[in-house]
Amino acid sequence: MTCLESAAMSQPHVLYCGDTSLDGAAAYLAGLMTSWGWNFTYVPSDQRLSDAEQSAEPSLFIFSDYPAEQADSSLQTQIIERVHSGAGLLMIGGWESYHGLGGNWDGTPIADALPVEISSDDDRRNCDQPVFVQPAGVSHPVTDGLPWSERPPLIGGFNEFSPKPGSQILLQSMRFEASFAGGTPSLEPSSTAPLLVTGNHGAGRTAALATDVAPHWIGPMVDWGTERVTARADRAGDVEVGNLYAAFFKNLLSWTAKIT
C-alpha cells in the first residue's frame, strides 16, 4: 500500500513521508504517533507523494529521509500554501533529507519554507567521536523541561545546515575528540553546529532537525531516559525507546502542529 492511516482520534492529522518503510525506520515515529492517538497518513521513501495523500489537509507535514524527487514541485507548492495558511512543516535529518545523499531538497519549494539554508553539496556528517546535544540558551516549548544539562543525550551524525535570518536555534550539536592517553580518558571540544532550528512561514510553524528520528544517526539518544516506552503502529513492528526521547519528539511535533 502507498499509504496508511491510523485510527481516527480527536488529534491533528499528519502527513508523514519517508524513513524507508513501516517495517523499518518509520516504525519509530509511526509507533509514537500511534501511542499519542494521532491520525497520520504514511508514505514510504520509495513511493511518490500524490494529490490523494495530501488532500486531507494535514495540520503537520513531516519529511524524513524522503527524496525530493518523490514529491513533484506542484505538490510541494500546494503543501507550502497550506503551511503559509497555518499548517506545520518539519524536516528530520537523514541521508535522504536536506541535500544528503539523494535527498536533494535544496532549491525546492519545501526548502524555501524551511528555517534553514540547505547546502548544494553533501551535507552529511557521520561522527565516530562523541556528539552531545545541548540547548542554545533560549526558553521554548520544544526544549523546556528536559534535562539537557543533567543528562545530555548523544547522537551519531547529522546534516549540516545554516539558520536563515529570523529563525531561532533551539539545539546545537557539540562535537568532541575523545582520547585515552596514558590510561586517562579525556574529551576535547571540536566544533558546534545548529541541530534544531525553528521558524515561521506565513501563519505556519516550521522546524528543521539535523539528526534523524531512528537509528543510526540518532545513536544513544533513542534510549534517552531512565524509563522505557514501547509503541507500535499498525503494520509496523514494536519499538522501545527512552521516555525522554519520546517526550522530546512529542514536544517537537506538537509545537510545529500548533498543539502547544
Accessible surface in RSA format (square Angstrom, percent):
REM  Atomic radii and reference values for relative SASA: ProtOr
REM  Chains: A
REM  Algorithm: Lee & Richards
REM  Probe-radius: 1.40
REM  Slices: 20
REM RES _ NUM      All-atoms   Total-Side   Main-Chain    Non-polar    All polar
REM                ABS   REL    ABS   REL    ABS   REL    ABS   REL    ABS   REL
RES MET A   1   167.37  86.7 100.81  66.7  66.55 158.5 101.85  86.6  65.51  86.8
RES THR A   2    72.73  51.7  69.56  70.5   3.18   7.6  51.90  69.7  20.84  31.5
RES CYS A   3    36.58  27.7  33.07  36.9   3.51   8.3   2.46   6.2  34.12  36.8
RES LEU A   4    12.70   7.1  11.05   7.9   1.65   4.2  12.70   8.9   0.00   0.0
RES GLU A   5   112.03  64.3  90.27  68.3  21.76  51.8  23.41  45.3  88.62  72.4
RES SER A   6    21.85  18.5   6.57   8.8  15.28  35.2  11.01  23.4  10.84  15.2
RES ALA A   7    81.73  75.1  60.64  93.6  21.09  48.0  71.75 101.0   9.98  26.4
RES ALA A   8    92.79  85.3  66.48 102.6  26.32  59.9  68.35  96.3  24.44  64.7
RES MET A   9   109.42  56.7  91.45  60.5  17.97  42.8  72.76  61.9  36.66  48.6
RES SER A  10   115.13  97.3  79.33 105.9  35.80  82.5  61.13 130.2  54.01  75.7
RES GLN A  11    75.68  42.3  56.28  41.1  19.40  46.2   7.69  16.4  67.99  51.6
RES PRO A  12    24.08  17.6  12.16  11.1  11.92  43.3  23.02  19.0   1.07   6.6
RES HIS A  13    34.63  18.9  31.07  21.6   3.56   9.1  23.45  24.2  11.18  13.0
RES VAL A  14     0.00   0.0   0.00   0.0   0.00   0.0   0.00   0.0   0.00   0.0
RES LEU A  15     0.55   0.3   0.31   0.2   0.24   0.6   0.31   0.2   0.24   0.6
RES TYR A  16     0.00   0.0   0.00   0.0   0.00   0.0   0.00   0.0   0.00   0.0
RES CYS A  17     0.18   0.1   0.18   0.2   0.00   0.0   0.00   0.0   0.18   0.2
RES GLY A  18     0.00   0.0   0.00   N/A   0.00   0.0   0.00   0.0   0.00   0.0
RES ASP A  19     3.04   2.1   2.44   2.4   0.59   1.4   0.59   1.4   2.44   2.4
RES THR A  20    85.47  60.8  81.37  82.5   4.10   9.8  53.56  71.9  31.91  48.2
RES SER A  21    29.75  25.1  29.75  39.7   0.00   0.0  24.60  52.4   5.15   7.2
RES LEU A  22    19.27  10.7  16.46  11.8   2.81   7.1  16.46  11.6   2.81   7.6
RES ASP A  23   124.86  87.5  90.57  90.1  34.29  81.1  37.79  88.9  87.07  86.8
RES GLY A  24    30.69  37.8   0.00   N/A  30.69  37.8  25.89  71.1   4.80  10.7
RES ALA A  25    27.83  25.6  19.17  29.6   8.65  19.7  23.04  32.5   4.78  12.7
RES ALA A  26     0.00   0.0   0.00   0.0   0.00   0.0   0.00   0.0   0.00   0.0
RES ALA A  27     6.60   6.1   6.60  10.2   0.00   0.0   6.60   9.3   0.00   0.0
RES TYR A  28    47.95  22.4  47.78  27.2   0.17   0.4  13.82  10.4  34.13  42.1
RES LEU A  29     0.00   0.0   0.00   0.0   0.00   0.0   0.00   0.0   0.00   0.0
RES ALA A  30     0.00   0.0   0.00   0.0   0.00   0.0   0.00   0.0   0.00   0.0
RES GLY A  31     0.00   0.0   0.00   N/A   0.00   0.0   0.00   0.0   0.00   0.0
RES LEU A  32     0.77   0.4   0.77   0.5   0.00   0.0   0.77   0.5   0.00   0.0
RES MET A  33     0.00   0.0   0.00   0.0   0.00   0.0   0.00   0.0   0.00   0.0
RES THR A  34    50.47  35.9  38.51  39.0  11.95  28.5  39.16  52.6  11.31  17.1
RES SER A  35    65.71  55.5  23.32  31.1  42.40  97.7  31.68  67.5  34.03  47.7
RES TRP A  36    34.88  14.0  16.44   8.0  18.44  43.3  14.79   7.9  20.09  32.6
RES GLY A  37    13.48  16.6   0.00   N/A  13.48  16.6  12.97  35.6   0.51   1.1
RES TRP A  38     5.74   2.3   4.47   2.2   1.27   3.0   0.67   0.4   5.08   8.2
RES ASN A  39    23.34  16.1  23.34  22.6   0.00   0.0   5.98  14.4  17.36  16.8
RES PHE A  40     1.40   0.7   1.17   0.7   0.23   0.6   1.17   0.7   0.23   0.7
RES THR A  41     3.23   2.3   3.23   3.3   0.00   0.0   1.70   2.3   1.53   2.3
RES TYR A  42     3.86   1.8   3.86   2.2   0.00   0.0   3.86   2.9   0.00   0.0
RES VAL A  43     0.00   0.0   0.00   0.0   0.00   0.0   0.00   0.0   0.00   0.0
RES PRO A  44    15.05  11.0  15.05  13.7   0.00   0.0  15.05  12.4   0.00   0.0
RES SER A  45    12.88  10.9  10.65  14.2   2.23   5.1  10.53  22.4   2.36   3.3
RES ASP A  46   115.28  80.8  88.92  88.5  26.37  62.3  44.15 103.9  71.14  70.9
RES GLN A  47    50.70  28.4  47.35  34.6   3.35   8.0  20.30  43.2  30.40  23.1
RES ARG A  48   118.02  49.6 106.56  54.3  11.46  27.3  62.41  85.3  55.61  33.7
RES LEU A  49     7.36   4.1   0.00   0.0   7.36  18.5   0.00   0.0   7.36  19.8
RES SER A  50    45.19  38.2  41.34  55.2   3.85   8.9  41.08  87.5   4.11   5.8
RES ASP A  51    85.71  60.0  82.41  82.0   3.30   7.8  33.01  77.7  52.70  52.6
RES ALA A  52    78.99  72.6  57.85  89.3  21.14  48.1  64.11  90.3  14.87  39.4
RES GLU A  53    12.99   7.5   8.56   6.5   4.43  10.5   6.82  13.2   6.17   5.0
RES GLN A  54     3.19   1.8   3.19   2.3   0.00   0.0   0.00   0.0   3.19   2.4
RES SER A  55    65.05  55.0  47.78  63.8  17.27  39.8  30.59  65.1  34.46  48.3
RES ALA A  56    59.71  54.9  30.08  46.4  29.63  67.4  42.38  59.7  17.33  45.9
RES GLU A  57   122.88  70.5 106.08  80.3  16.80  40.0  23.75  45.9  99.13  80.9
RES PRO A  58     4.32   3.1   0.00   0.0   4.32  15.7   0.00   0.0   4.32  26.8
RES SER A  59    37.63  31.8  32.43  43.3   5.20  12.0  36.14  77.0   1.49   2.1
RES LEU A  60     0.00   0.0   0.00   0.0   0.00   0.0   0.00   0.0   0.00   0.0
RES PHE A  61     0.11   0.1   0.11   0.1   0.00   0.0   0.11   0.1   0.00   0.0
RES ILE A  62     0.50   0.3   0.00   0.0   0.50   1.2   0.00   0.0   0.50   1.3
RES PHE A  63     1.91   1.0   1.38   0.9   0.53   1.4   1.86   1.1   0.05   0.2
RES SER A  64     0.08   0.1   0.00   0.0   0.08   0.2   0.02   0.0   0.06   0.1
RES ASP A  65    31.90  22.3  31.53  31.4   0.37   0.9   5.12  12.1  26.78  26.7
RES TYR A  66     0.53   0.2   0.00   0.0   0.53   1.4   0.00   0.0   0.53   0.6
RES PRO A  67     8.96   6.5   8.96   8.2   0.00   0.0   8.96   7.4   0.00   0.0
RES ALA A  68     8.65   8.0   6.16   9.5   2.49   5.7   6.24   8.8   2.41   6.4
RES GLU A  69   133.71  76.8 113.48  85.9  20.23  48.2  48.19  93.2  85.52  69.8
RES GLN A  70    22.70  12.7  22.70  16.6   0.00   0.0   0.08   0.2  22.62  17.2
RES ALA A  71     3.60   3.3   0.00   0.0   3.60   8.2   0.00   0.0   3.60   9.5
RES ASP A  72    68.51  48.0  62.49  62.2   6.02  14.2  17.80  41.9  50.70  50.6
RES SER A  73    70.23  59.3  62.58  83.5   7.65  17.6  41.68  88.8  28.55  40.0
RES SER A  74    73.18  61.8  60.80  81.1  12.38  28.5  49.51 105.4  23.67  33.2
RES LEU A  75     9.39   5.2   9.39   6.7   0.00   0.0   9.39   6.6   0.00   0.0
RES GLN A  76     4.95   2.8   4.95   3.6   0.00   0.0   0.00   0.0   4.95   3.8
RES THR A  77    57.43  40.8  57.10  57.9   0.33   0.8  45.22  60.7  12.21  18.5
RES GLN A  78    63.96  35.8  62.77  45.9   1.19   2.8  24.14  51.4  39.82  30.2
RES ILE A  79     0.00   0.0   0.00   0.0   0.00   0.0   0.00   0.0   0.00   0.0
RES ILE A  80    20.57  11.7  20.57  15.3   0.00   0.0  20.57  14.8   0.00   0.0
RES GLU A  81   105.39  60.5  99.77  75.5   5.62  13.4  42.44  82.1  62.95  51.4
RES ARG A  82    61.48  25.8  57.37  29.2   4.11   9.8  25.52  34.9  35.96  21.8
RES VAL A  83     0.00   0.0   0.00   0.0   0.00   0.0   0.00   0.0   0.00   0.0
RES HIS A  84    98.02  53.6  95.18  66.2   2.84   7.3  56.75  58.5  41.26  48.0
RES SER A  85    94.51  79.9  59.47  79.4  35.05  80.7  37.20  79.2  57.31  80.3
RES GLY A  86    22.16  27.3   0.00   N/A  22.16  27.3  12.11  33.2  10.06  22.5
RES ALA A  87    11.69  10.7   5.23   8.1   6.46  14.7   8.51  12.0   3.18   8.4
RES GLY A  88     0.69   0.9   0.00   N/A   0.69   0.9   0.07   0.2   0.62   1.4
RES LEU A  89     0.00   0.0   0.00   0.0   0.00   0.0   0.00   0.0   0.00   0.0
RES LEU A  90     0.00   0.0   0.00   0.0   0.00   0.0   0.00   0.0   0.00   0.0
RES MET A  91     0.65   0.3   0.65   0.4   0.00   0.0   0.65   0.6   0.00   0.0
RES ILE A  92     0.00   0.0   0.00   0.0   0.00   0.0   0.00   0.0   0.00   0.0
RES GLY A  93     0.00   0.0   0.00   N/A   0.00   0.0   0.00   0.0   0.00   0.0
RES GLY A  94     1.19   1.5   0.00   N/A   1.19   1.5   1.19   3.3   0.00   0.0
RES TRP A  95   100.75  40.4 100.17  48.5   0.58   1.4 100.17  53.4   0.58   0.9
RES GLU A  96    58.04  33.3  58.04  43.9   0.00   0.0   9.86  19.1  48.19  39.3
RES SER A  97     1.00   0.8   0.58   0.8   0.42   1.0   0.57   1.2   0.43   0.6
RES TYR A  98     0.12   0.1   0.12   0.1   0.00   0.0   0.12   0.1   0.00   0.0
RES HIS A  99    32.10  17.5  32.10  22.3   0.00   0.0  13.81  14.2  18.29  21.3
RES GLY A 100     2.03   2.5   0.00   N/A   2.03   2.5   0.00   0.0   2.03   4.5
RES LEU A 101   101.71  56.6  91.99  65.8   9.72  24.4  92.99  65.3   8.72  23.5
RES GLY A 102    34.64  42.7   0.00   N/A  34.64  42.7  23.28  63.9  11.35  25.4
RES GLY A 103     0.26   0.3   0.00   N/A   0.26   0.3   0.00   0.0   0.26   0.6
RES ASN A 104    76.73  52.9  70.49  68.1   6.23  15.0  23.18  55.8  53.55  51.8
RES TRP A 105     0.73   0.3   0.73   0.4   0.00   0.0   0.00   0.0   0.73   1.2
RES ASP A 106    41.33  28.9  26.94  26.8  14.38  34.0   8.90  21.0  32.42  32.3
RES GLY A 107    78.98  97.4   0.00   N/A  78.98  97.4  37.96 104.2  41.02  91.9
RES THR A 108    20.11  14.3  18.12  18.4   1.99   4.7  20.11  27.0   0.00   0.0
RES PRO A 109    32.04  23.4  29.13  26.6   2.91  10.6  31.56  26.1   0.48   3.0
RES ILE A 110     0.02   0.0   0.02   0.0   0.00   0.0   0.02   0.0   0.00   0.0
RES ALA A 111     8.92   8.2   7.17  11.1   1.75   4.0   7.36  10.4   1.55   4.1
RES ASP A 112   105.28  73.7  85.99  85.6  19.28  45.6  27.02  63.6  78.26  78.0
RES ALA A 113     4.82   4.4   0.01   0.0   4.80  10.9   0.44   0.6   4.37  11.6
RES LEU A 114     1.75   1.0   0.00   0.0   1.75   4.4   0.00   0.0   1.75   4.7
RES PRO A 115     7.45   5.4   1.03   0.9   6.42  23.3   7.45   6.2   0.00   0.0
RES VAL A 116     0.31   0.2   0.00   0.0   0.31   0.8   0.00   0.0   0.31   0.8
RES GLU A 117    96.13  55.2  92.92  70.3   3.21   7.6  34.41  66.6  61.72  50.4
RES ILE A 118    23.20  13.2   1.09   0.8  22.11  53.3   1.70   1.2  21.50  58.3
RES SER A 119    41.98  35.5  29.43  39.3  12.55  28.9  28.72  61.2  13.25  18.6
RES SER A 120    83.46  70.5  65.49  87.4  17.96  41.4  36.41  77.5  47.05  65.9
RES ASP A 121    98.99  69.3  95.81  95.4   3.19   7.5  28.16  66.3  70.84  70.6
RES ASP A 122    65.68  46.0  49.82  49.6  15.86  37.5  32.23  75.8  33.46  33.4
RES ASP A 123     1.49   1.0   1.04   1.0   0.45   1.1   1.22   2.9   0.27   0.3
RES ARG A 124    44.39  18.6  31.68  16.1  12.71  30.3   1.53   2.1  42.86  26.0
RES ARG A 125    76.70  32.2  73.44  37.4   3.26   7.8  21.75  29.7  54.95  33.3
RES ASN A 126    81.68  56.3  55.03  53.2  26.65  64.2  32.21  77.5  49.47  47.8
RES CYS A 127    20.39  15.4   1.02   1.1  19.37  45.5   2.96   7.5  17.43  18.8
RES ASP A 128   138.81  97.2 103.49 103.0  35.32  83.5  51.07 120.2  87.74  87.5
RES GLN A 129    71.76  40.1  64.29  47.0   7.47  17.8  30.94  65.9  40.82  31.0
RES PRO A 130    34.78  25.3  27.11  24.7   7.66  27.9  34.08  28.1   0.69   4.3
RES VAL A 131     0.55   0.4   0.49   0.4   0.06   0.1   0.49   0.4   0.06   0.2
RES PHE A 132    41.37  20.7  41.37  25.6   0.00   0.0  41.37  25.1   0.00   0.0
RES VAL A 133     0.36   0.2   0.36   0.3   0.00   0.0   0.36   0.3   0.00   0.0
RES GLN A 134    38.04  21.3  38.04  27.8   0.00   0.0   9.28  19.8  28.76  21.8
RES PRO A 135    43.41  31.6  31.89  29.1  11.51  41.9  31.89  26.3  11.51  71.6
RES ALA A 136    40.46  37.2  10.61  16.4  29.85  67.9  15.64  22.0  24.82  65.8
RES GLY A 137    73.30  90.4   0.00   N/A  73.30  90.4  40.76 111.8  32.54  72.9
RES VAL A 138    58.66  38.6  43.35  39.2  15.31  36.9  49.30  42.8   9.37  25.4
RES SER A 139    94.25  79.6  64.53  86.1  29.71  68.4  46.53  99.1  47.72  66.8
RES HIS A 140    15.10   8.3  13.26   9.2   1.85   4.7  10.58  10.9   4.52   5.3
RES PRO A 141    74.33  54.2  56.84  51.8  17.50  63.6  64.76  53.5   9.57  59.5
RES VAL A 142     0.00   0.0   0.00   0.0   0.00   0.0   0.00   0.0   0.00   0.0
RES THR A 143     5.79   4.1   3.84   3.9   1.95   4.7   2.09   2.8   3.70   5.6
RES ASP A 144    70.16  49.1  54.82  54.6  15.33  36.3  31.89  75.1  38.26  38.2
RES GLY A 145    84.94 104.7   0.00   N/A  84.94 104.7  44.50 122.1  40.43  90.6
RES LEU A 146    23.09  12.9   9.51   6.8  13.58  34.1  10.73   7.5  12.36  33.3
RES PRO A 147    34.16  24.9  29.44  26.8   4.72  17.2  33.88  28.0   0.28   1.8
RES TRP A 148    11.46   4.6  10.18   4.9   1.28   3.0  10.18   5.4   1.28   2.1
RES SER A 149    84.35  71.3  60.29  80.5  24.06  55.4  35.77  76.2  48.58  68.1
RES GLU A 150   144.47  82.9 107.07  81.0  37.40  89.0  66.96 129.5  77.51  63.3
RES ARG A 151   115.03  48.3 112.52  57.4   2.50   6.0  31.14  42.6  83.89  50.8
RES PRO A 152    41.33  30.1  31.82  29.0   9.51  34.6  31.82  26.3   9.51  59.1
RES PRO A 153     4.85   3.5   0.00   0.0   4.85  17.6   4.85   4.0   0.00   0.0
RES LEU A 154    53.76  29.9  53.20  38.1   0.56   1.4  53.20  37.4   0.56   1.5
RES ILE A 155     5.76   3.3   0.00   0.0   5.76  13.9   0.00   0.0   5.76  15.6
RES GLY A 156    21.08  26.0   0.00   N/A  21.08  26.0  16.85  46.2   4.23   9.5
RES GLY A 157     0.00   0.0   0.00   N/A   0.00   0.0   0.00   0.0   0.00   0.0
RES PHE A 158     2.40   1.2   2.40   1.5   0.00   0.0   2.40   1.5   0.00   0.0
RES ASN A 159     0.00   0.0   0.00   0.0   0.00   0.0   0.00   0.0   0.00   0.0
RES GLU A 160    69.00  39.6  65.23  49.4   3.76   9.0  15.23  29.5  53.76  43.9
RES PHE A 161     9.10   4.6   0.27   0.2   8.83  23.0   5.17   3.1   3.94  11.3
RES SER A 162    62.66  52.9  61.38  81.9   1.28   3.0  24.09  51.3  38.57  54.0
RES PRO A 163    45.05  32.8  28.02  25.5  17.02  61.9  28.02  23.1  17.02 105.8
RES LYS A 164    43.41  21.2  39.80  24.4   3.61   8.6  32.53  29.3  10.88  11.6
RES PRO A 165   133.78  97.5 100.79  91.9  33.00 119.9 112.88  93.2  20.91 130.0
RES GLY A 166    86.54 106.7   0.00   N/A  86.54 106.7  42.71 117.2  43.83  98.2
RES SER A 167    29.39  24.8   2.84   3.8  26.55  61.2   3.47   7.4  25.92  36.3
RES GLN A 168    72.05  40.3  68.94  50.4   3.11   7.4  25.39  54.0  46.66  35.4
RES ILE A 169    61.58  35.0  54.88  40.9   6.70  16.2  54.88  39.5   6.70  18.2
RES LEU A 170     1.15   0.6   0.00   0.0   1.15   2.9   0.19   0.1   0.96   2.6
RES LEU A 171     0.69   0.4   0.69   0.5   0.00   0.0   0.69   0.5   0.00   0.0
RES GLN A 172    53.45  29.9  53.45  39.1   0.00   0.0   1.40   3.0  52.05  39.5
RES SER A 173     0.10   0.1   0.10   0.1   0.00   0.0   0.00   0.0   0.10   0.1
RES MET A 174    52.74  27.3  52.57  34.8   0.16   0.4  47.31  40.2   5.43   7.2
RES ARG A 175    69.67  29.3  68.24  34.8   1.43   3.4   7.01   9.6  62.66  38.0
RES PHE A 176    32.25  16.1  30.22  18.7   2.03   5.3  30.22  18.3   2.03   5.8
RES GLU A 177   106.45  61.1 104.71  79.2   1.73   4.1  29.70  57.5  76.74  62.7
RES ALA A 178    43.35  39.9  25.22  38.9  18.13  41.2  25.44  35.8  17.90  47.4
RES SER A 179    57.62  48.7  43.56  58.1  14.06  32.4  43.12  91.8  14.50  20.3
RES PHE A 180   140.95  70.5 118.60  73.5  22.35  58.2 120.05  72.8  20.90  59.8
RES ALA A 181    77.91  71.6  60.20  92.9  17.71  40.3  70.42  99.2   7.49  19.9
RES GLY A 182    86.19 106.3   0.00   N/A  86.19 106.3  46.71 128.2  39.47  88.4
RES GLY A 183    51.36  63.3   0.00   N/A  51.36  63.3  24.71  67.8  26.64  59.7
RES THR A 184    90.00  64.0  86.15  87.3   3.84   9.2  58.70  78.8  31.30  47.3
RES PRO A 185    94.64  69.0  80.11  73.0  14.54  52.8  80.34  66.3  14.30  88.9
RES SER A 186    46.13  39.0  35.69  47.6  10.44  24.0  35.59  75.8  10.54  14.8
RES LEU A 187    83.01  46.2  60.42  43.2  22.59  56.8  60.42  42.4  22.59  60.8
RES GLU A 188   103.43  59.4 103.42  78.2   0.01   0.0  39.21  75.8  64.22  52.4
RES PRO A 189   102.28  74.5  79.56  72.5  22.72  82.6  79.80  65.9  22.48 139.7
RES SER A 190    62.40  52.7  24.58  32.8  37.82  87.1   8.48  18.1  53.92  75.5
RES SER A 191    54.57  46.1  42.35  56.5  12.22  28.1  43.75  93.2  10.82  15.2
RES THR A 192    83.77  59.6  57.99  58.8  25.78  61.4  27.70  37.2  56.07  84.8
RES ALA A 193     9.62   8.8   5.40   8.3   4.22   9.6   9.56  13.5   0.05   0.1
RES PRO A 194    26.71  19.5  25.35  23.1   1.36   4.9  25.96  21.4   0.75   4.7
RES LEU A 195     1.36   0.8   1.36   1.0   0.00   0.0   1.36   1.0   0.00   0.0
RES LEU A 196     0.00   0.0   0.00   0.0   0.00   0.0   0.00   0.0   0.00   0.0
RES VAL A 197     0.00   0.0   0.00   0.0   0.00   0.0   0.00   0.0   0.00   0.0
RES THR A 198     3.68   2.6   3.24   3.3   0.44   1.1   0.21   0.3   3.47   5.3
RES GLY A 199     9.97  12.3   0.00   N/A   9.97  12.3   9.97  27.4   0.00   0.0
RES ASN A 200   113.74  78.4  82.15  79.4  31.60  76.1  19.45  46.8  94.29  91.1
RES HIS A 201    44.11  24.1  42.07  29.2   2.05   5.2  28.63  29.5  15.48  18.0
RES GLY A 202    46.09  56.8   0.00   N/A  46.09  56.8  18.22  50.0  27.86  62.4
RES ALA A 203    55.50  51.0  37.72  58.2  17.79  40.5  49.84  70.2   5.66  15.0
RES GLY A 204     0.00   0.0   0.00   N/A   0.00   0.0   0.00   0.0   0.00   0.0
RES ARG A 205    55.49  23.3  55.40  28.2   0.08   0.2   1.36   1.9  54.12  32.8
RES THR A 206     0.42   0.3   0.42   0.4   0.00   0.0   0.00   0.0   0.42   0.6
RES ALA A 207     0.00   0.0   0.00   0.0   0.00   0.0   0.00   0.0   0.00   0.0
RES ALA A 208     0.00   0.0   0.00   0.0   0.00   0.0   0.00   0.0   0.00   0.0
RES LEU A 209     1.64   0.9   1.64   1.2   0.00   0.0   1.64   1.2   0.00   0.0
RES ALA A 210     0.00   0.0   0.00   0.0   0.00   0.0   0.00   0.0   0.00   0.0
RES THR A 211     1.60   1.1   1.60   1.6   0.00   0.0   1.60   2.1   0.00   0.0
RES ASP A 212    10.77   7.5  10.77  10.7   0.00   0.0   2.02   4.7   8.75   8.7
RES VAL A 213     0.00   0.0   0.00   0.0   0.00   0.0   0.00   0.0   0.00   0.0
RES ALA A 214     2.99   2.7   2.14   3.3   0.85   1.9   2.14   3.0   0.85   2.2
RES PRO A 215    71.75  52.3  48.87  44.5  22.89  83.2  49.74  41.1  22.02 136.8
RES HIS A 216   110.98  60.7  98.11  68.2  12.87  32.9  75.04  77.3  35.94  41.8
RES TRP A 217     0.75   0.3   0.75   0.4   0.00   0.0   0.75   0.4   0.00   0.0
RES ILE A 218     0.44   0.3   0.44   0.3   0.00   0.0   0.44   0.3   0.00   0.0
RES GLY A 219    21.90  27.0   0.00   N/A  21.90  27.0  18.70  51.3   3.20   7.2
RES PRO A 220    81.63  59.5  67.61  61.6  14.02  51.0  75.88  62.6   5.75  35.7
RES MET A 221     3.23   1.7   2.97   2.0   0.26   0.6   2.31   2.0   0.92   1.2
RES VAL A 222    15.92  10.5  15.92  14.4   0.00   0.0  15.92  13.8   0.00   0.0
RES ASP A 223    71.69  50.2  63.07  62.8   8.62  20.4  22.94  54.0  48.76  48.6
RES TRP A 224    11.34   4.6   5.57   2.7   5.77  13.5  11.34   6.0   0.00   0.0
RES GLY A 225     9.48  11.7   0.00   N/A   9.48  11.7   0.04   0.1   9.44  21.1
RES THR A 226   104.32  74.2  69.70  70.7  34.62  82.5  54.05  72.6  50.28  76.0
RES GLU A 227   112.23  64.4 107.80  81.6   4.43  10.6  34.82  67.3  77.41  63.2
RES ARG A 228   107.02  44.9  77.90  39.7  29.11  69.3  60.37  82.5  46.65  28.3
RES VAL A 229    41.59  27.4  38.16  34.5   3.43   8.3  41.43  36.0   0.16   0.4
RES THR A 230    94.95  67.5  73.81  74.8  21.14  50.4  41.68  56.0  53.27  80.5
RES ALA A 231    11.32  10.4   0.41   0.6  10.91  24.8  10.17  14.3   1.15   3.1
RES ARG A 232   142.11  59.7 124.32  63.4  17.78  42.3  34.53  47.2 107.57  65.2
RES ALA A 233     0.43   0.4   0.00   0.0   0.43   1.0   0.33   0.5   0.10   0.3
RES ASP A 234    90.83  63.6  76.42  76.1  14.41  34.1  33.56  79.0  57.27  57.1
RES ARG A 235   146.21  61.4 114.25  58.2  31.96  76.1  62.56  85.5  83.65  50.7
RES ALA A 236     3.96   3.6   0.00   0.0   3.96   9.0   3.55   5.0   0.40   1.1
RES GLY A 237    34.12  42.1   0.00   N/A  34.12  42.1  31.25  85.8   2.87   6.4
RES ASP A 238   107.27  75.1  78.66  78.3  28.61  67.6  29.35  69.1  77.92  77.7
RES VAL A 239    10.32   6.8   4.48   4.1   5.84  14.1  10.03   8.7   0.30   0.8
RES GLU A 240    97.24  55.8  80.77  61.1  16.47  39.2  20.41  39.5  76.83  62.7
RES VAL A 241     0.60   0.4   0.60   0.5   0.00   0.0   0.60   0.5   0.00   0.0
RES GLY A 242     0.00   0.0   0.00   N/A   0.00   0.0   0.00   0.0   0.00   0.0
RES ASN A 243    39.58  27.3  35.25  34.1   4.32  10.4  10.72  25.8  28.86  27.9
RES LEU A 244    27.22  15.2  27.22  19.5   0.00   0.0  27.22  19.1   0.00   0.0
RES TYR A 245     0.02   0.0   0.02   0.0   0.00   0.0   0.02   0.0   0.00   0.0
RES ALA A 246     9.68   8.9   8.99  13.9   0.69   1.6   9.27  13.1   0.40   1.1
RES ALA A 247    37.29  34.3  29.36  45.3   7.93  18.0  36.89  51.9   0.41   1.1
RES PHE A 248     1.56   0.8   1.56   1.0   0.00   0.0   1.56   0.9   0.00   0.0
RES PHE A 249     0.15   0.1   0.15   0.1   0.00   0.0   0.15   0.1   0.00   0.0
RES LYS A 250    88.40  43.1  88.40  54.2   0.00   0.0  41.79  37.6  46.61  49.7
RES ASN A 251    39.84  27.5  36.43  35.2   3.40   8.2   3.30   7.9  36.54  35.3
RES LEU A 252     0.00   0.0   0.00   0.0   0.00   0.0   0.00   0.0   0.00   0.0
RES LEU A 253     0.00   0.0   0.00   0.0   0.00   0.0   0.00   0.0   0.00   0.0
RES SER A 254     6.29   5.3   6.29   8.4   0.00   0.0   3.34   7.1   2.95   4.1
RES TRP A 255    23.58   9.5  23.58  11.4   0.00   0.0  15.44   8.2   8.14  13.2
RES THR A 256     0.31   0.2   0.00   0.0   0.31   0.7   0.00   0.0   0.31   0.5
RES ALA A 257    10.74   9.9   0.00   0.0  10.74  24.4   0.67   0.9  10.07  26.7
RES LYS A 258    95.87  46.8  68.91  42.3  26.97  64.2  45.00  40.5  50.88  54.2
RES ILE A 259    76.25  43.4  46.27  34.5  29.98  72.3  51.61  37.2  24.64  66.9
RES THR A 260    88.68  63.1  53.45  54.2  35.24  84.0  85.57 114.9   3.11   4.7
END  Absolute sums over single chains surface
CHAIN  1 A    10657.9       8025.2       2632.7       5641.6       5016.3
END  Absolute sums over all chains
TOTAL         10657.9       8025.2       2632.7       5641.6       5016.3
